[in-house]
């Protein structure tokens, strides 16, 4: 009920925009960084197109455990190169098997807002 009231006060467009993926904008050094609040029952998703064979070192941290995945869509199917439940921090490297839009996504199942810090660094092989 509280979320509905906030949506009413902010306007439907503002609430709908919260569910949209954040586009990955690579800096001159091939880095992308984001700090965001993840509301209870909501998610943060960052997505961007990557070429085949690119390597992306990723890391995230939150004081609250979040469900995390890296995914892409293949027709009607969703493919998960990485998936972790209830983790407050993790790091790894994604090597892209094909040219595709890849998404990093965090879902919050807790009861209070959590701060999420994300760092991505891409390089070509």
N, C-alpha and C positions, 0 to 999 in steps of 0.2 A: 504494500500500500504506500509506503514511504517513497519507493522508487517511482511509482505512478504520479505522486504529487510533485516530485522533483521534475519529472518529464513535463507535467502540465505547466509548471512555472517557467521552465526553460524553453518550452516549445518542442514539439515532436521532432523537428529536424535536428535539434541539438542532441537529443537522446539517440536518434538513429545514427548520427555521425560517430558516436562513441564505439559502435560495433564495427566500423569500417577498418580495414587493415591500414596500418601506417606504411606508406611506401618507403622502401629503403633508398636513401639518397647517399651514395658513396662519396666520401670526401676525396680530396686530391691524393691522399695517401692510401686510398682503398679502405677507409674505415667508416663505420656507421656506429653511432652511439645514441642511446636513448635512456632517459629516466622517466618513468611513468607511474602513476597510481593505478592499481588494479582493484576495482571495487568488488565486494563480496558477490559471488555468483556471476561475475563478468570475466572478460578475457582481454588480453592485449595481444595483437597479432601484427607482425612486421613482415612484409613480402616484397620480393624483387626478382627480376629476371636475371638468371645466371647462365653463362655459356657452359657447354659440356667441358668437363675437365677442370673447372675452376675449383679452388680450394677456399673454404671459408672457415677461419678459426672463430669460434663463438664462445661466449661466456656470459653468465648472468648471475645475479645475486638478489636476494630478497630476504628481509628478516622473517618472513612467513613462508612456509612451504607452498609451492604452486605446482600444478600439473603442467608439464612441458612437452612440446613435440615440435619436430621439424617435419613438414609435409609438403607434398605437391599432388596435383590432380592429374590422373591419367584416365581420360574419358570419364565414366561414372565412378571410378574408383579413386580412393585417397591412399597414397603411398606414404608411409612413415619411415624415413631413414633413421629417425631418432625419436624415442618416446620414454618419458620418465614421469612417475607419479610422485607427488608430494615431496619435492626437493626444493631446498632453499637456495642452493647454488650448484652450478655445474659448469663444465667446459668441455669442449671437444672440437673436432674438425669434421666438416662435411666436404666430401669430394663429390662434385656433381656428376651423376652418371649420364645426364643428357641436358640439352638446353631446355630450360623450363622456368616457370615462376615457382620459387621456393618460399615457404612461409615458416617463420619461427612463431610459436604461439604458447602463451601462458594463461592458464585458467585458474581462477581463485575460488576455492571451495570453503574458505574461512568466513568469519563473521565480521571482520573489520578490514578496512582498506589496507592494502600492502603497497610498499614502494618497490618497484622493480628497476634494476639497472642492467642494461644490455650493452654488450660490445661485440661487434662483428668486424673481422678483418679479412678481406678477400685477396687472393693472389692467383695468378694463372700459372699452370704447370709448365 
